[in-house]
Amino acid sequence: MFGSYDVPVEIEKEGVSLSVERAGEIMTYRRQCGDETVEKMLLASTGKILINPVEPVNKPKEITASLLIELARSLVVAPAATKKIYVTYPVEIGVFIAMDKKYEVLDIVSIEKQKFTLYGDPRSGVICKYWKSEVYSTIPTANPLHVGVIELSITNTVSEWVNVTKAIFNAYGMKLYYSNDMVCMKATMKITGEKTAETGFVDSPLEGGMKKSLELYTVKKLAVVSTKFVMEVGI
C-alpha cells in the first residue's frame, strides 16, 4: 500500500479501500475503513498520491503529540548500563496529494483500535496516545499496516538499579522509515533518576533500503519548540 501513485488509483488491502478518480478539473477521493467513510473533492486536475506511515498520534482524534507505550513486562536496568530493546506501536497511514513538490494531507487511516491515557496528575498531567507492547530482544515480526517497531536504546545514567514500566515520546521528533515488510523508528531513553528520563529519536532506519516517511509537522508547517519528551513523574 505504501508508495507513490498516479491518478486514477484504486487500492484495497487489510480492510482499507481507497480510490482517487478524475473527472475534468476535479478529482474525488474516497476511503472506507471499518465503519469510517471519508469522501473529498479536489479542485485539481493533476497530482500524485503519496501513501506512507505518519506519526501515530492522530487517531481517533488529534488532541496530543505524545505517545505513551506501556511495557507488558517491566525492565530493571543496571547502574550505568546501556541496553537495546524493541517495542511496537500502532501504525497510522497518511494519504497525501502531491503537486510541484508541495504536499497536502488528504486523510489519515488507522486499522488498529486506539485510545488515550493520562500521564501525571489529573489537573496538570499530559494526555497521551496509549499503546501496550511486549518487550523484545530482537526485531519482532509485525504487519506494517497495523504495527510498527521502535528500536529503543536505554541508558541508565544513575548509580542505582532503575525499574522502567513505560516510555513516552514526542511525535514532533519522530523519524519514520518503511518498507514492504516493516515500519520502524529508532529512539533513545536516558534515565536521569529513579522516576525521571528523557526520550528522543535517531534519524536512521532499522534496515538498509528503507524509505523515509514524509513528516506531518513538516507538511503542516508547524513551529516545533522541542523534539524531546521529559518524563518527570514516573518511568
Protein Blocks (a to p, Z undefined) as FASTA:
>chain_A
ZZcddddddddeehiacddddehjaccddddehjbccddddddfbdcdddddddffkbfb
dcbfbdcdddfbdcdddehiacdddddddddddddddeehiacdfbdcdfbdcddddedj
fklmccdddddddddfbdcdddfklbccdddddddfbfbdcddfbdcddfklpccdddfk
bccdddddddfbfkbccdddddddfbehiacdddfklmnopacfbfcdcdfbbZZ
